[in-house]
Amino acid sequence: MIKHMKDKGIRFELVSEPDAIQMLATKNYYFKLTSYRKNFHQIDGKYENLDFAYLTDLASIDMQLRRYLLGISLDIEHGIKTRIIDLITKDPEEDGYSVVKDFSTFNQRGYDQTMKYLKRNDYLHDMYVKHRNHPSIWMFLEVATFGVLSRFVDFYYHRSRNKDVKLAHILLKYAKHIRNASAHNNAIMVNLFSAEEKVKHRNTTVVMFATKMGIDASLVTDMKVNDLVSLYSLHRRFSSVGSQELTRKEGQKLLKRASKHANYYTHEPVLIKFYQLFSKLINS
């Protein structure tokens, strides 16, 4: 592995080869760590300015970024579930049960997935036994996954035409990509602004929110930018003021950490561009 990296032009000046071997054995596995190399410039198949230390630094930043984005996703999930439950509870035409039954017709797979999860969950099995034949919206959304929530939002928007639910209906399918990548511990900071990761058609709602954040509308053609703008827009609509302030402060700490070794990346415009993007997402 070390020889292959050296053949590609990766240096071992800031981190020795023995230390690199130890890191690969205990802290980062080879495939994930080397995936960050794509952010660096190559000449004739060799990296022009890349030390192994740069890769470990990016891996550390990306790990913290995933945790941060997952926290935002959890806030959004809680906020949307709370909002939908409130709407249904206050709607005199809803009894809290028929909406779940109708959803099972709209999306049998999502319904079955949720009930199966409830049945197999050791901590919630008694809830399943009690409610399996007539599940309520209060119980159902309590255990619905982010993916099922996204499908339920689509269903409920067509049912209610509520403006808040409309925003979730438009953006949640994009934000879900960031949530899933973060929850499954997939690298975020790879293939940044790649020609292979483009959205076919820009969503006008995403463009509007991006513009308000000071992000150039042309960047919304990038899949990650599209999804990140959607995530932050939902957080501002569905989370409390206190949660938003905490998220902003945590984001600023992350930006500070990301700039700790800024000298590593002075010749890498893609990484600089991504840092500037996140600064706007966090501080706008």
NULOVEX-500030 format. One record per atom (N, C-alpha, C): residue in one letter; x, y, z. Coordinates in steps of 0.02 Angstrom, whole numbers, plus 50000, padded with zeros to 5 digits. Example, Ala and Ser with C-alpha at 12.3 -4.5 7.8 and 13.67 -1.06 7.14 Angstrom:
! residues 2
a506604971650390;a506154977550390;a506604983550390;s506424988850354;s506844994750357;s506455000250394;
! end
This chain:
! residues 284
m500414994050000;m500005000050000;m500435006350000;i500945006450043;i501385012250047;i501735013249980;k501985007849951;k502335008349887;k501875011049833;h501255008749832;h500775011149782;h500655018649790;m500595020949852;m500485028049864;m501095032049842;k501685029549857;k502305033049837;k502365033349761;d502155027949728;d502175027849655;d501705033149626;k501175034749664;k500695039849642;k500915046949662;g501495047549694;g501745054149712;g501585056349782;i501255052149822;i501085053949891;i501715053549933;r501865059049969;r502475059450009;r502345057150080;f502875055550115;f502855053650185;f503375057650224;e503275064250220;e503745068850253;e503475071150321;l502835072750324;l502535075050387;l502325069050430;v502215063450399;v502065057150433;v502545051950405;s502895048450449;s503375043450426;s503005037250399;e503355033350360;e503055027250333;e502825022350388;p503235021150439;p503005016750493;p502385019350529;d502355025950540;d501765028950571;d501155028350526;a501265029150461;a500715028450414;a500435021350414;i500875016450416;i500655009450420;i500245008250483;q500465011150539;q500105010450602;q499415013750598;m499375019650567;m498735023150560;m498255019050517;l498505016250463;l498075012250419;l497825005950454;a498215003550502;a498014997450538;a497524998750594;t497535004950622;t497145006150682;t496635011850677;k496745016750633;k496315022650633;k495905023450569;n496205022450512;n495865023450448;n496035017650401;y495525014950368;y495685009750320;y495865012850253;y496245009150215;y496585011750155;y496105014850105;f495565011450089;f495125013850036;f494825020650053;k494565021350114;k494255027750132;k494775033250134;l495345031950164;l495855037150171;l496105039550103;t496245034850059;t496505036849993;t495975039849948;s495335039149965;s494815042249924;s494865049849924;y495165052649976;y495235059949981;y495765062549933;r496185058249905;r496715060449860;r496425063749797;k495805062049781;k495495064749720;k495405072349722;n495465075149782;n495405082449789;n496045086049769;f496565082349754;f497215085349741;f497405084749668;h497805089549646;h498005090249576;h498525084949557;q498445082349497;q498925077449470;q499265080149407;i499885078149397;i500235079349335;i500525072749311;d500325070749251;d500555064349222;d500445058449270;g499855058449302;g499675052749344;g499975052749414;k500335058149432;k500625058649499;k500395065049533;y500295064449598;y500065070349636;y500645075149646;e500485081449632;e501005086649632;e501185088949702;n500675089249746;n500785092049813;n500345088349863;l500535082249880;l500125078249925;l500555074149973;d500485075750037;d500815071950089;d500285067550123;f500495061850149;f500035057350184;f499665061050240;a499995065850271;a499695069650326;a499075073450302;y499075075650239;y498505079250213;y497885074750211;l497995068450193;l497445063650190;l497155062250259;t497595061350308;t497345060050376;t496985066150404;d497215072050387;d496885078150410;d496185078650380;l496125077350315;l495465077550282;l495005072150310;a495275066350325;a494865060950354;a494585063050421;s494995066450461;s494775068850527;s494235074150520;i494345078850474;i493845084150462;i493185081150438;d493235076450392;d492645073350363;d492255069350414;m492595066050460;m492265062350514;m491855067150557;q492155072850575;q491805077750616;q491235080950577;l491335081850512;l490805084550469;l490205079850467;r490325073450461;r489775068550458;r489375068650523;r489715068950579;r489375069250644;r488945075550649;y489225081050626;y488885087450628;y488255087250584;l488325084650523;l487755084350477;l487225079450501;l487435074050533;l486955069350560;l486535072550615;g486855076650656;g486495080350708;g485965084950678;i486135088350624;i485655092650589;i485075088350562;s485245082650535;s484725078150507;s484245075750561;l484505074250620;l484075072050675;l483615077650698;d483875083850699;d483455089550716;d482875090250666;i483035089550602;i482535090150550;i482005084650556;e482235078550567;e481775072850574;e481295074050632;h481555076250689;h481135077650747;h480645083350732;g480895088650700;g480475094450687;g479905092850639;i480045089150587;i479525087450538;i479015082750569;k479245077750606;k478775073250638;k478315076950687;t478615081450725;t478225085450773;t477705089650738;r477915092850682;r477455097150644;r476875093150615;i477015087450586;i476485083350556;i476005080750609;i476275078450664;i475845075950718;i475395081550744;d475675087550750;d475275093250773;d474715094850724;l474875094750660;l474365096150609;l473805090950611;i473985084650616;i473475079350617;i473065079550681;t473395080850737;t473045081150801;t472515086750802;k472675092350769;k472225098050770;k471715097950713;d471775093150668;d471325092850611;d470695088850631;p470105092150632;p469495088650652;p469285083050605;e469575082950545;e469405077750497;e469865071650501;e470365072150545;e470825066550554;e470715063350623;d470735056750625;d470675053350689;d471335050350713;g471865051150672;g472515048750691;g472645041450672;y472135038150647;y472205031050629;y472105029950553;s471605033250526;s471465032350454;s472035034750411;v472405039850434;v472965042450395;v473515037150388;v473615033250439;v474115027850436;v473865022250390;k473235020650395;k472935015550351;k472985017650278;d472845024050265;d472885026550196;d473605026650171;f474075028050216;f474775027950196;f474995020850177;s474725015950212;s474895008950197;s474685007150126;t474155010350101;t473945009250032;t474395013149984;f474575019250005;f475005023549964;f475705020649957;n475975018050012;n476655015250011;n476685009150057;q476475003550031;q476454997350071;q477144995450097;r477654996550056;r478334994650076;r478564998650137;g478445005250136;g478645009450192;g478265007650255;y477625006250247;y477215004150305;y477464997550333;d477574992650290;d477794986050313;d478484986550346;q478914990550317;q479594991450345;q479564994050416;t479114998850428;t479055001850494;t478764996950544;m478254993350525;m477954988450570;m478424982650584;k478804980650535;k479294975250544;k479844977450593;y480064983750585;y480564986350631;y480304986350703;l479674988550710;l479364988750776;l479314981850806;k479134976950765;k479054970050789;k479724967150813;r480264968850779;r480914965850794;r481314969750846;n481074975650864;n481434979750912;n481294977350984;d481814975051017;d481734972251085;d481444977351134;y481604983651124;y481374988851170;y480654991051157;l480424989951095;l479764992451076;l479264986951058;h479444980751071;h479014975151050;h478324975551082;d478284977751145;d477634978251178;d477184983351143;m477494988551115;m477114993551078;m476814990351014;y477214986050983;y476974982550924;y476384977950941;v476444974150993;v475914969451013;v475264973251027;k475324979051057;k474734982951076;k474414986451016;h474814988650968;h474554993050915;h474584990150844;r474814983950837;r474944981350770;r474334981150724;n473744980050753;n473144979450712;n472824986150696;h473014991350733;h472694997850724;h473195003350743;p473745004050707;p474265008850726;p474035016150717;s474225020250764;s474065027350760;s474645031250731;i474505037350710;i475035041550682;i475555043250735;w475355043750798;w475815045450852;w476325039850862;m476085033750858;m476535028050865;m476945027050801;f476625027550744;f476945026050680;f477535030650666;l477435037150674;l477985041850660;l478535041450713;e478365039250772;e478875038450824;e479425033850802;v479255028750764;v479755023650745;v479925023750670;a479605027950631;a479735028250559;a480455030650546;t480795027450500;t481475029550481;t481445036050441;f482015038950429;f482055045150390;f481785043950320;g481945038150291;g481705036650224;g480945035850221;v480665032450270;v479935031750273;v479605038450286;l479925042450329;l479655049250342;l479625053250277;s480135052650236;s480145056250172;s479555054250128;r479415047850126;r478845045350086;r478185047350118;f478155047450185;f477545049450218;f477405056850206;v477935060850205;v477855068050190;v477555069050121;d477785065250072;d477495065750005;d476755064050006;f476595058650041;f475895056550047;f475475061850082;y475735064450138;y475335069050178;y475265075950144;y475765077850105;y475705084250069;y475135083850019;h475095078349982;h474545077649934;h473865077249970;r473875075150032;r473265074550071;r473055081250101;s473545085250124;s473385091350162;s473525097850126;r474015097750080;r474245103850045;r474475109250093;n474745107250150;n475005112050198;n475665114950173;k475775121550183;k476365124850154;k477015122550186;d477005121150251;d477615118550284;d477775111650258;v477265107550251;v477355100850226;v477585101050153;k477375106150117;k477585107050047;k478345107850043;l478625111950088;l479355112950087;l479715106450100;a479475102650149;a479785096150164;a479695091450105;h479125091650073;h478985087550014;h479485088949958;i479665095349950;i480135097249897;i480855095449914;l481055096749976;l481765096549994;l482005090150029;l481545086550061;l481775080950104;l482115075450063;k481885074450003;k482195069149961;k482915070649944;y483095077149944;y483795079049933;y484195078649998;a483915081350051;a484255081250116;a484385074050139;k483965069550118;k484035062450137;k484705059650114;h484965061950058;h485615059550033;h486175061050083;i486165067150110;i486665069250159;i486575065350223;r485955064550245;r485825060850306;r486075053650300;n485925050450245;n486125043450236;n486875042650233;a487215047150197;a487945046850193;a488255047650261;s487985052250301;s488245053550368;s488105047650414;a487495045150413;a487295039750457;a487665033250442;h487825032150378;h488165026050358;h488925026950355;n489155032750379;n489865034050385;n490225034050317;n489865036350266;n490175037050200;n490535043750195;a491085043950160;a491465050150152;a491035055350116;i491055061550141;i490705067150110;i491185071050065;m491785072150089;m492265076450054;m492655072750001;v492305069449957;v492605066149899;v492215068149837;n492545068049780;n492215069849716;n491875076649721;l492215081349754;l491915088049763;l491875091649696;f491285094449683;f491145098249622;f491345094149559;s491185087849562;s491355083249508;s490845083649451;a491095083049390;a490645083149332;a490175077149332;e490375071849369;e489965065749372;e489395066449422;e489415071549465;e488895072349517;e488505078749504;k488095078549452;k487695084349433;k486955082649436;v486545087549456;v485825086549453;v485595088249382;k485115084549357;k484895085649288;k484535092249280;h484125093949329;h483735100049326;h483755103549394;r483965109849395;r483985113549458;r483275114649483;n483195113649548;n482545114949580;n482505122349598;t481975125649578;t481925132849589;t481915134749663;t481625130349704;t481605131649776;t482305131349805;v482695126449784;v483385125849808;v483795131849785;v483705133949723;v484065139849697;v483895146049738;m483255146849755;m483035152549794;m483385152749862;f483395147049897;f483725146849963;f484475147749957;a484775144949905;a485495145749894;a485665153149884;t485275156549845;t485385163649832;t485335167749896;k484855166049939;k484785169450003;k485385168350048;m485715162650040;m486315160950079;m486955163950050;g486885167249993;g487475170149961;g487865165149919;i487535159549902;i487855154349862;i487645155349789;d488125155449744;d487995156449674;d487515151049648;a487005153249612;a486495148549588;a486795143249542;s487345144849508;s487645139949463;s487915133849500;l488075134749565;l488345129149604;l487815123949621;v487185125849616;v486635121349634;v486585115549585;t486925116049529;t486935110349483;t487355104649512;d487775106149562;d488155100849595;d487715097249645;m487745090649644;m487285086649685;m487375087949759;k488005088149783;k488115089249854;k487885096249876;v488015101149834;v487785107949850;v487025108149854;n486695105249805;n485965104749804;n485705101649868;d486015096149889;d485785092449947;d485935096150012;l486515099350016;l486695103050077;l486255109250086;v486125112850032;v485675118650037;v484985116350060;s484755110650035;s484105107950056;s484105106250130;l484645103150153;l484705101150223;l484665107350269;y485065112350254;y485085118350296;y484425122150293;s484115122350235;s483475125850228;s482935122550271;l482915115950271;l482435112350313;l482575113450387;h483215113750404;h483385114750475;h483135121550499;r483185126550456;r482955133150476;r482195133650479;r481855129450443;r481125129550445;r480845125350502;f481165119850518;f480855115050564;f481205114250631;s481745117750644;s482075117350709;s481965123750749;s482065123350814;s481955129050858;s482525134150849;v482405140150872;v482915145450869;v483535143250909;g483425140150966;g483975137851007;g484395132550972;s484055128050938;s484405122750900;s484795125750842;q484515130650809;q484855133950754;q485485137550778;e485445140750835;e486025144350862;e486565139450882;l486365133950913;l486855128850933;l487195125850871;t486805124650819;t487085121950757;t487575126850725;r487415133250728;r487865138350700;r488525138450738;k488495138150805;k489105138150845;k489525131850833;e489195126150829;e489555119950815;e489865120150745;g489515123250698;g489775123950631;g490385128350628;q490375133650668;q490955138150670;q491565134650700;k491445130350749;k491995126350778;k492285121650725;l491845118850685;l492065114350632;l492475118150580;l492255124150563;l492635128250516;l493325129950543;k493355131350608;k493995132750640;k494455126650636;r494165120750650;r494565114650645;r494805113450573;a494365114750526;a494545113550456;a495105118050432;s495165123950462;s495685128650442;s496325127950482;k496355123050526;k496945121950569;k497575121050528;h497525117250474;h498095116050430;h497945118850361;a497705124950359;a497515128050295;a498095128250246;n498705128450272;n499295128650228;n499365122250186;y499045116850207;y499075110750168;y498715111550101;y498215115950099;y497745116050044;y497745122550003;t498265126550011;t498285133049978;t498285132449901;h498495126749875;h498525125749803;h497975121049777;e497465120049819;e496925115449800;e496265119249798;p496095122249741;p495495126449736;p494845122949753;v494795116449740;v494185112849755;v494035112749830;l494555111649870;l494475111549943;l494335118549970;i494665123449942;i494535130449963;i493815132349947;k493575130449889;k492895131849867;k492385128449913;f492525122349933;f492075118649978;f492055121950047;y492625124150071;y492655127650136;y492245134050133;q492315137850079;q491935144050072;q491185142650068;l491005137250035;l490295135350031;l490025133950101;f490385130050140;f490145128350207;f490115134450252;s490575139050243;s490565145150282;s489915148950269;k489685149050207;k489055152450191;k488455148650218;l488465142050214;l487925138050241;l487845139150317;i488405139550351;i488405140050424;i488235147150447;n488505152050414;n488465158950440;n487915163250409;s487585160850356;s487075164950324;s486435165150365;
! end
